[in-house]
Amino acid sequence: MSIVYALLIVVLLSCGLAVLILLAEAVLVDYGECTITINEDEELKVEGGKTLLATLMEEDIFVPSACGGRGSCGLCKVQVEEGAGPILPTETPQLTDEEMESNVRLSCQIKVRSDISISLPEEILSLEQYEVRVDKIEELNYDTRLIGLELLDPPEMDFTPGQYIQLETPPYGKTPEPVYRAYSIASPASEPGHLDLIIRRAPNGICTTYIFELLEEGQTLNINGPHGEFYLRDTDREIVFIAGGSGVAPIRSILYQMAEEQIERKATFFYGANEMRDFYLQDQLKEFENKIPDYTYVPALAQPRPEDDWDGERGLVTEAVDSWIEDASFQGFYLCGSPGLIDAAIETLTPKGLTEDRTFYDKFT
Amino acid sequence: MKQSPELEDIQRKMQPGRISLNGFLGSDRRPLAEILDHDHNRVRKLRLTHQEIADRLKFFMKKARRGLGTPVTVEDDFVVRAEEWRGGMPCPWPHPGLYRKGIITLQKLSTGEKLQWTPLNVHMIREHGFYEGRRSDCRLDPEHVARVLNLRTPDKL
């Protein structure tokens, strides 16, 4: 029995000591002012003690993160040249051997405790946080909504059609921390003070449940962006868009661009759904045929119902692509939808000459 | 049952609102170590391995994905459907990688029995022997999965 008591005392003492150390660090330890040097050029004077991710965010530098800094998504990797200390056990699961050798670190796990030198891509440095007001919620079909956002501060976003933003869902219900999710911009870049997002409800999704059950017109939110490398390449190539689900969003933004700039390249948009009730914005996507010089819209239904009265392409969207495209060796292919759709499109087109350098899709899919 | 600090941390990540809205534990209040241990023993009694169960789920998942959201008939007795969304989900266990956001539904035509699971479930069963907690959205009871998916168990030998 005395051994049990002895063990209990040791455990209690250890716990007490750990709590004391944490309290002492929080109350007594002052890291003072630290300098973050970015790309051997820009210097930021910051208060030490917080994570690198949080510190950079306070300085309006938005390193992508999808898990709210819990070290589980691995998206907030940053190359740290010096000043971060040894790699932490909470980082190693998310880092490959190669990344560890290149001093890549998880910015949500390491703390700024001294001067630190980091490298960041220009794309991240150009990101900004925006306060926006929800000015429109439109039901597009049974599980998809168009959310209109008016930009308040800053009042405009300079983006390239095809790019996406990260929307911050505030804490609600059982979700204790803000959660960020990526959504493509569906509106024209010529209206920089307003953004449309097209959002499909995901069961058990933290962000989409909020958007479908709690979000109201007039509410303010935070977004950051613009992100992404999915945009129309400036070449003479023929253009093929392939989309399903909410994958319409970035392509709609690009179609506005093509209409406004009167781009004369031949373009075909293959859009797939199961049945008529899954489609949305059909009239608008068809109407672009009258606004873009050489554009064709090809919707495909996999399983139309008799009452759908469907006289368009029947079968999977990839089957429509397969029957329309004999040679895929010269076009630029812009894919947007679920990973399964992207895989299937690539599988269909690769034997016909599709190459990686002419295939574009968002990494977040 | 006591469990390591690592499993404590993983169990915290499984709570509602962390990785997914409803989490992975349902109404299960047992320590994660106990949940894992209990399901491991059930799988052993079936003379199966977690890998075999994950392989069978993956087989149907791959067939379902070919339908791009439409139902697909497999082995004449199963109708499977995969719905996917853009984006990925991390595993509660600490390692790199995101798993597709999606849900696979399966109906066995001869019995009417149904199953549903996610790509992350396949990974968690294969690598961690985790079938989710009682009454969670995608709880997969090993016996139920084995019976519905016609896995070779002692009663079928």
Interface residues (C-beta under 8 A of the other chain):
Chain A: A66 C67 R70 G71 S72 C73 G74 T90 P93 Q94 L95 T96 G173 K174 T175 P176 R181 A182 R200 A202 P203 N204 G205 I206 T209 G244 G245 S246 G247 G272 N274 A302 Q303 L316 V317 T318 G337 S338 P339 G340 L341 D343 A344 D362 F364 T365
Chain B: K13 Q15 P16 G17 R18 I19 S20 L21 N22 G23 R65 R66 G67 L68 G69 T70 A82 E84 W85 R86 G87 G88 P90 C91 P92 W93 P94 H95 P96 G97 L98 R100 K101 G102 I103 D137
